[in-house]
Amino acid sequence: MTGTDSHRKEDRDMRASLRRRGPIVRRSGLIAVLALAAAIVPAAGTGAQGAGAPAAIQVPIDVLSGPNGQKLLIAPVTINGKQYPFVLDTGASGSAISLGLATALHLPKAGRAHRAVSAGCTPKSQPITISTWSLGTASLPAHRLDATKLGLHAVGAVGLLGSDVLSTFDKVSIDYAHKVLTLRG
């Protein structure tokens, strides 16, 4: 008998043995697979967090509606212990603060003034650093951003939070109906 023939015979013998044992082997095999899957994927699809997952932080926001259905989100940002309204702009690559507020707060300069590029205009901007600040109750890391004339006074905002700040969180979600910004990680 060749090696190939002996393997075929072993395969036939194994299949015959499994057929004789019937559903017991199949059922115990199925139970083992299900137990393994439950151990590997606890609460998959339920939205449950693992034991070490950071809790979500919910931040109340204002949702302003424009005449053509546009939405503008205003979030509370605390700088040096005082709260200020910032526009939340997920499409903006950089964050900014009004030049007037940066000056009033004596925020330290972080480089030379320059011309910033923003939605079709090039305002004069002064890079500054904010060390102690938060979005709702979520502490933000020290960050360099531009202090400039924003033109947001019509909506009562003094700053703009862009993706440079929002990306410091693992997940950001916006619930427009309940006016809540949820931050994870």
GUKOLLO-762163 format. One line per field, with one value per atom (N, C-alpha, C): residue number from 1; residue in three letters; x, y, z. Coordinates in steps of 0.001 Angstrom, whole numbers, plus 500000, padded with zeros to 6 digits. Example, Ala and Ser with C-alpha at 12.3 -4.5 7.8 and 13.67 -1.06 7.14 Angstrom:
BEGIN
resi = c(1,1,1,2,2,2)
resn = c(ALA,ALA,ALA,SER,SER,SER)
xx = c(513190,512300,513200,512850,513670,512900)
yy = c(494310,495500,496700,497750,498940,500030)
zz = c(507800,507800,507800,507080,507140,507870)
***
This chain:
BEGIN
resi = c(1,1,1,2,2,2,3,3,3,4,4,4,5,5,5,6,6,6,7,7,7,8,8,8,9,9,9,10,10,10,11,11,11,12,12,12,13,13,13,14,14,14,15,15,15,16,16,16,17,17,17,18,18,18,19,19,19,20,20,20,21,21,21,22,22,22,23,23,23,24,24,24,25,25,25,26,26,26,27,27,27,28,28,28,29,29,29,30,30,30,31,31,31,32,32,32,33,33,33,34,34,34,35,35,35,36,36,36,37,37,37,38,38,38,39,39,39,40,40,40,41,41,41,42,42,42,43,43,43,44,44,44,45,45,45,46,46,46,47,47,47,48,48,48,49,49,49,50,50,50,51,51,51,52,52,52,53,53,53,54,54,54,55,55,55,56,56,56,57,57,57,58,58,58,59,59,59,60,60,60,61,61,61,62,62,62,63,63,63,64,64,64,65,65,65,66,66,66,67,67,67,68,68,68,69,69,69,70,70,70,71,71,71,72,72,72,73,73,73,74,74,74,75,75,75,76,76,76,77,77,77,78,78,78,79,79,79,80,80,80,81,81,81,82,82,82,83,83,83,84,84,84,85,85,85,86,86,86,87,87,87,88,88,88,89,89,89,90,90,90,91,91,91,92,92,92,93,93,93,94,94,94,95,95,95,96,96,96,97,97,97,98,98,98,99,99,99,100,100,100,101,101,101,102,102,102,103,103,103,104,104,104,105,105,105,106,106,106,107,107,107,108,108,108,109,109,109,110,110,110,111,111,111,112,112,112,113,113,113,114,114,114,115,115,115,116,116,116,117,117,117,118,118,118,119,119,119,120,120,120,121,121,121,122,122,122,123,123,123,124,124,124,125,125,125,126,126,126,127,127,127,128,128,128,129,129,129,130,130,130,131,131,131,132,132,132,133,133,133,134,134,134,135,135,135,136,136,136,137,137,137,138,138,138,139,139,139,140,140,140,141,141,141,142,142,142,143,143,143,144,144,144,145,145,145,146,146,146,147,147,147,148,148,148,149,149,149,150,150,150,151,151,151,152,152,152,153,153,153,154,154,154,155,155,155,156,156,156,157,157,157,158,158,158,159,159,159,160,160,160,161,161,161,162,162,162,163,163,163,164,164,164,165,165,165,166,166,166,167,167,167,168,168,168,169,169,169,170,170,170,171,171,171,172,172,172,173,173,173,174,174,174,175,175,175,176,176,176,177,177,177,178,178,178,179,179,179,180,180,180,181,181,181,182,182,182,183,183,183,184,184,184,185,185,185)
resn = c(MET,MET,MET,THR,THR,THR,GLY,GLY,GLY,THR,THR,THR,ASP,ASP,ASP,SER,SER,SER,HIS,HIS,HIS,ARG,ARG,ARG,LYS,LYS,LYS,GLU,GLU,GLU,ASP,ASP,ASP,ARG,ARG,ARG,ASP,ASP,ASP,MET,MET,MET,ARG,ARG,ARG,ALA,ALA,ALA,SER,SER,SER,LEU,LEU,LEU,ARG,ARG,ARG,ARG,ARG,ARG,ARG,ARG,ARG,GLY,GLY,GLY,PRO,PRO,PRO,ILE,ILE,ILE,VAL,VAL,VAL,ARG,ARG,ARG,ARG,ARG,ARG,SER,SER,SER,GLY,GLY,GLY,LEU,LEU,LEU,ILE,ILE,ILE,ALA,ALA,ALA,VAL,VAL,VAL,LEU,LEU,LEU,ALA,ALA,ALA,LEU,LEU,LEU,ALA,ALA,ALA,ALA,ALA,ALA,ALA,ALA,ALA,ILE,ILE,ILE,VAL,VAL,VAL,PRO,PRO,PRO,ALA,ALA,ALA,ALA,ALA,ALA,GLY,GLY,GLY,THR,THR,THR,GLY,GLY,GLY,ALA,ALA,ALA,GLN,GLN,GLN,GLY,GLY,GLY,ALA,ALA,ALA,GLY,GLY,GLY,ALA,ALA,ALA,PRO,PRO,PRO,ALA,ALA,ALA,ALA,ALA,ALA,ILE,ILE,ILE,GLN,GLN,GLN,VAL,VAL,VAL,PRO,PRO,PRO,ILE,ILE,ILE,ASP,ASP,ASP,VAL,VAL,VAL,LEU,LEU,LEU,SER,SER,SER,GLY,GLY,GLY,PRO,PRO,PRO,ASN,ASN,ASN,GLY,GLY,GLY,GLN,GLN,GLN,LYS,LYS,LYS,LEU,LEU,LEU,LEU,LEU,LEU,ILE,ILE,ILE,ALA,ALA,ALA,PRO,PRO,PRO,VAL,VAL,VAL,THR,THR,THR,ILE,ILE,ILE,ASN,ASN,ASN,GLY,GLY,GLY,LYS,LYS,LYS,GLN,GLN,GLN,TYR,TYR,TYR,PRO,PRO,PRO,PHE,PHE,PHE,VAL,VAL,VAL,LEU,LEU,LEU,ASP,ASP,ASP,THR,THR,THR,GLY,GLY,GLY,ALA,ALA,ALA,SER,SER,SER,GLY,GLY,GLY,SER,SER,SER,ALA,ALA,ALA,ILE,ILE,ILE,SER,SER,SER,LEU,LEU,LEU,GLY,GLY,GLY,LEU,LEU,LEU,ALA,ALA,ALA,THR,THR,THR,ALA,ALA,ALA,LEU,LEU,LEU,HIS,HIS,HIS,LEU,LEU,LEU,PRO,PRO,PRO,LYS,LYS,LYS,ALA,ALA,ALA,GLY,GLY,GLY,ARG,ARG,ARG,ALA,ALA,ALA,HIS,HIS,HIS,ARG,ARG,ARG,ALA,ALA,ALA,VAL,VAL,VAL,SER,SER,SER,ALA,ALA,ALA,GLY,GLY,GLY,CYS,CYS,CYS,THR,THR,THR,PRO,PRO,PRO,LYS,LYS,LYS,SER,SER,SER,GLN,GLN,GLN,PRO,PRO,PRO,ILE,ILE,ILE,THR,THR,THR,ILE,ILE,ILE,SER,SER,SER,THR,THR,THR,TRP,TRP,TRP,SER,SER,SER,LEU,LEU,LEU,GLY,GLY,GLY,THR,THR,THR,ALA,ALA,ALA,SER,SER,SER,LEU,LEU,LEU,PRO,PRO,PRO,ALA,ALA,ALA,HIS,HIS,HIS,ARG,ARG,ARG,LEU,LEU,LEU,ASP,ASP,ASP,ALA,ALA,ALA,THR,THR,THR,LYS,LYS,LYS,LEU,LEU,LEU,GLY,GLY,GLY,LEU,LEU,LEU,HIS,HIS,HIS,ALA,ALA,ALA,VAL,VAL,VAL,GLY,GLY,GLY,ALA,ALA,ALA,VAL,VAL,VAL,GLY,GLY,GLY,LEU,LEU,LEU,LEU,LEU,LEU,GLY,GLY,GLY,SER,SER,SER,ASP,ASP,ASP,VAL,VAL,VAL,LEU,LEU,LEU,SER,SER,SER,THR,THR,THR,PHE,PHE,PHE,ASP,ASP,ASP,LYS,LYS,LYS,VAL,VAL,VAL,SER,SER,SER,ILE,ILE,ILE,ASP,ASP,ASP,TYR,TYR,TYR,ALA,ALA,ALA,HIS,HIS,HIS,LYS,LYS,LYS,VAL,VAL,VAL,LEU,LEU,LEU,THR,THR,THR,LEU,LEU,LEU,ARG,ARG,ARG,GLY,GLY,GLY)
xx = c(500856,500000,500902,500599,501390,500922,501704,501355,500001,499710,498432,497289,497474,496428,496175,497256,497076,496329,496592,495859,494389,494093,492692,491977,492649,492051,491798,492761,492563,491373,491252,490122,488799,488747,487518,487179,488198,487975,487462,488032,487615,486164,485799,484417,483452,483823,482961,482794,483882,483824,482894,482987,482119,480659,480399,479017,478458,479285,478819,478502,479321,479081,477884,477591,476396,476391,475207,475013,475808,476281,477000,478259,479056,480279,479934,478961,478609,478086,477256,476689,477783,478676,479736,480694,480916,481749,481104,479796,479065,479111,478951,479004,480378,481418,482778,482975,482483,482609,481835,480623,479822,480472,481030,481707,482924,483669,484835,484416,483361,482879,482416,481738,481270,482438,483516,484687,485430,485462,486203,485421,484126,483311,482211,482558,481504,480701,479423,478504,478708,479089,479247,477909,477902,476687,475741,476082,475179,475557,476742,477192,477797,477906,478491,479978,480486,481908,482643,483895,484739,485052,485621,485897,486838,487816,488784,488426,487286,486913,486565,487038,486715,485230,484688,483281,483063,481877,481523,481251,481641,481355,480321,479222,478175,478219,478232,478330,477062,476308,475134,475598,474927,475266,474015,474217,473117,473160,472003,471911,471097,471778,471114,470777,469575,469139,469081,469622,469583,468312,468068,466832,466699,467804,467744,468088,467888,468129,469558,470421,471794,471768,472748,472862,474211,474210,475424,475422,476492,476578,477450,476967,477705,477961,479234,479625,480296,480134,480763,482230,483116,484546,484967,485629,486092,487588,487971,489383,489710,490719,491138,489960,489045,487933,486691,486688,485515,484998,483676,483065,482781,483062,482848,482194,481338,480706,481634,481872,482676,481821,482003,481358,482071,481296,481833,481791,482962,483033,483863,483190,483890,484608,484258,484900,486105,486331,487484,488713,489813,491026,491686,491498,492131,491132,491515,490692,491209,490349,490735,489969,490499,489873,489876,488893,488857,490076,490608,491784,491494,490278,489889,489905,489374,489354,490765,491558,492943,493719,493491,494172,493675,492349,491768,492229,492438,492870,494384,495088,496559,497157,496581,497097,498460,499420,500787,500914,501671,501944,502807,502583,503319,503952,504490,505110,504778,505214,504995,503619,503069,501786,501951,500874,500896,499509,499399,498099,497547,496400,495765,494904,494716,493836,492572,491448,490179,489045,488333,487109,487106,488095,488114,488700,489199,489819,491146,491946,493255,493450,492773,492915,494276,494684,495919,495652,496568,496404,497656,497435,498532,498435,499415,499379,499507,498666,498716,498654,498908,498793,497774,496870,495928,496365,496655,497129,496022,495149,494106,492751,492165,490861,490139,488821,488027,486832,486311,485084,484062,483101,482217,483075,482972,483802,485026,485236,486388,487594,488609,489837,490481,490999,491694,493184,494012,495459,495866,496985,497507,497585,497229,497113,497489,498091,498414,497310,496744,495734,495871,495179,495275,494271,494739,493871,493692,492436,492165,490779,490449,489100,488228,487311,486513,485198,484623,483327,482184,482298,481252,480361,480554,479793,478291,477867,476435,475753,476513,475943,476395,477128,477556,478747,479466,480614,481915,482897,484203,485341,484983,486000,485407,486289,485885,486714,486036,486717,486675,487845,487943,488423,488733,489124,490472,491310,492581,492348,491294,490950,490031,489014,488059,488720,489776,490451,491275,491361,492048,491183,489922,489015,488937,488716,488586,487303,486247,484954,484208,483638,482817,481491,480393,479096,478192,477319,476432,474995,474228,472801,472079,471692,471055,469712,468930,467590,467644,468608,468705,469752,470399,471391,472507,473121,474190,475361,476554,477796,478372,478682,479228,480679,481564,482990,483438,484223,484764,486264,486961,488421,489192)
yy = c(498831,500000,501232,502197,503421,504403,505519,506561,507168,507387,507988,507058,505757,504797,504737,504811,504734,505966,507150,508369,508245,507683,507506,506574,505493,504536,505212,506032,506735,507686,508395,509307,508552,507379,506578,506090,505611,505109,506229,507447,508589,508955,509017,509344,508295,507012,505936,506048,506359,506499,507646,508764,509911,509578,508808,508429,507549,506644,505766,506563,507588,508385,509315,509646,510431,511825,512278,513666,514091,513146,513520,514300,513803,514492,515826,515806,517055,518092,517657,518581,519127,518265,518754,519654,519349,520222,521581,521581,522831,523637,522966,523655,524276,523548,524081,525317,525282,526438,527623,527396,528493,529075,528219,528710,529549,529091,529842,531193,531195,532452,533410,532887,533747,534345,533594,534096,535146,534951,535885,537160,537070,538226,538441,538898,539142,540364,540227,541347,541982,541225,541800,542291,543499,544064,544651,544591,545123,546533,546982,548306,548320,547151,547094,547382,548018,548349,547299,547089,546189,546818,546027,546499,547698,547741,548822,549981,549928,550982,552266,553408,554671,554995,555631,556003,557121,557167,558227,559509,560625,561929,562595,563004,563671,565165,565934,567379,567981,568778,569436,570503,570568,571542,572293,573433,574160,573832,573623,573363,574503,575357,576473,576069,576424,576069,577294,577147,578220,578137,579133,579184,578047,577456,576386,575025,574869,573597,573392,574395,574262,574164,573470,573333,573881,574610,575135,574680,574019,573480,574373,574681,575493,574625,574500,573664,574510,574128,574868,574470,575441,575217,576054,575419,576126,576372,577635,578024,578724,578215,578791,578995,578022,578051,578800,579451,580188,579606,579489,578847,579839,579373,580192,579329,579937,579186,579093,577859,577604,576888,577238,576502,575165,574108,572772,572511,572407,572262,571033,569920,568669,568729,569674,569807,570732,571437,572343,571548,571740,571002,571580,572876,573519,574253,574453,575200,576621,577517,578920,579553,580674,581449,582907,583666,585078,585793,586693,587467,588256,588803,589574,588733,587504,586646,586192,585825,585400,586516,587746,588897,589120,589056,589270,588205,586989,585902,585827,586708,586736,585376,584748,583448,583646,582811,583012,582784,583674,583533,582300,581658,580424,580517,581671,581855,583211,583412,584697,584748,585957,586157,585803,585337,584931,585121,584881,584920,583501,583307,581985,581844,580631,580374,579735,580377,579908,580270,579296,579478,580741,580893,581988,583293,583368,584607,584272,585297,585097,586114,585893,586840,586720,587812,587794,586959,586064,585164,585141,584998,584878,583507,582625,581338,581557,580853,580912,579485,579350,578047,578142,577162,577038,575805,576008,574895,574244,575054,574532,574821,573748,573932,572603,572678,571462,571688,570587,570566,569865,570624,570061,569681,568427,567957,567185,567115,566394,567320,567022,567819,567685,568784,568790,568980,568354,568549,569958,570430,571730,571726,572852,572872,574247,574232,575471,575703,576900,577260,578724,579127,580503,581400,582576,583637,584589,584810,585602,586235,587078,587636,586581,586013,584893,585294,586377,586765,585877,585344,584470,585180,586488,587224,587176,587021,586962,585754,584692,583503,583400,584396,584439,583566,583075,582198,582982,582521,583189,582262,581105,580164,579096,578285,577211,575969,574854,573579,572759,572431,571638,570230,569515,568111,567928,568971,568837,568569,569141,568915,567698,567603,566504,565144,565101,563826,563330,564111,563620,562588,562455,561442,560283,559080,557916,557976,558475,558529,559776,560471,561648,561432,561559,561431,562583,562959,564100,563616,563884,563583,564926,565238,566522,566649,565577,565629,565927,565325,565530,566577,567159,568215,567768,566637,566070,565648,566015,565589,564514,563324,562241,561999,561989,561808,560523,559715,558469,558445,557922,557731,558935)
zz = c(500000,500000,500000,499110,499021,500078,500242,501214,500933,499662,499282,499630,499356,499679,501179,501977,503428,503946,503356,503749,503393,502221,501810,502773,503157,504090,505442,505936,507204,507120,505984,505790,505826,505125,505102,506500,507214,508575,509489,509359,510186,509895,508601,508240,508779,508669,509162,510672,511367,512816,513211,512501,512783,512520,511435,511137,512258,512788,513863,515122,515416,516627,516457,515237,514921,515487,515934,516325,517555,518364,519572,519220,518271,517877,517230,516352,515665,516666,517602,518571,519493,519977,520858,520092,518816,517985,517805,517598,517443,518730,519858,521147,521359,520991,521141,520274,519040,518136,518686,519167,519725,520979,521830,523042,522663,521665,521213,520636,519834,519243,520331,521356,522445,523221,523364,524081,523278,521963,521107,520860,520675,520314,521348,522563,523541,523151,523075,522811,521458,520465,519124,518631,518086,517521,518550,519825,520837,521253,520836,521231,522626,523255,524594,524526,525562,525603,526416,526069,526839,528177,529069,530425,530443,529517,529535,528618,527948,526999,527745,527240,527905,527761,528771,528738,527733,527196,526264,527043,526456,527047,526154,526747,525982,526271,525183,525276,524667,525423,524835,523836,522707,521669,521235,520618,519980,518503,517914,516486,515882,515093,514439,513008,512560,511209,510324,509123,508141,507310,506447,505666,504648,504237,503242,503841,505146,505806,506291,506121,506624,508147,508686,510143,510589,511674,512273,513719,514121,515470,516342,517534,518491,519723,520086,521220,522304,523559,524656,524833,524699,524906,526109,527042,528235,528100,528256,528203,529514,530200,531483,532428,532461,533407,532979,531815,531367,530050,529926,528757,527630,526385,525184,524105,523270,522175,520957,520484,519295,518258,517010,515922,515792,515640,515431,513928,513303,511843,511479,511249,510946,509596,508760,507449,507440,508534,508613,509058,508368,508739,509982,510225,511366,512237,513476,514432,514542,515008,515136,516286,516753,517817,517378,517844,517443,518018,517228,517628,518902,518992,520172,521444,521385,522566,522928,521935,522204,522895,522447,523047,524478,524665,525994,526995,526522,527408,527567,526865,526902,526540,525506,525072,524420,524749,524244,522739,522103,520675,520451,519295,518981,517600,517291,515984,515407,514181,513509,512868,512818,512138,510665,510050,508643,508040,506772,506096,506058,506661,506666,505413,504970,503825,504366,504059,504606,503671,503188,502385,501526,500702,499743,500229,501443,501921,502603,502812,503445,504572,505706,506818,507499,508133,508921,510170,510470,511611,512470,513760,514708,515372,515141,515834,517348,518102,519565,520106,521383,522037,523157,523188,524307,525090,526360,527192,528006,528580,529455,528842,528246,527625,527542,527296,527205,526299,525792,524988,525857,526387,527397,528591,529029,530145,529661,528351,527796,527708,528482,528422,527060,526554,525264,525503,524662,524826,524416,524950,524536,523015,522410,520956,520397,519234,518526,517494,517503,516513,516160,515118,514654,515354,515757,516258,515079,514697,513500,513586,512629,512548,511876,512645,512149,511494,511904,511336,511816,513016,513553,514574,514746,515759,515508,514245,513925,514583,514816,515467,516923,517391,518783,519124,518118,518371,518329,519104,519160,518741,518216,517769,516883,516344,515448,515769,516006,516239,514961,514441,513216,513497,512416,512547,513251,513286,514010,515499,516063,517467,517602,516745,516849,516648,515849,515586,516773,517844,519041,519762,519343,519891,518899,519420,518546,517727,518338,517657,518094,517123,517379,516663,517382,516716,517145,516222,516441,516356,517388,517408,517264,516026,515745,516466,516487,517077,518571,519274,520715,521104,520107,520319,521267,520903,521726,520845,521269,520647,521572,521020,521834,521425,522413,522198,522872,522155,522728,522500,523507,523358,523528)
***
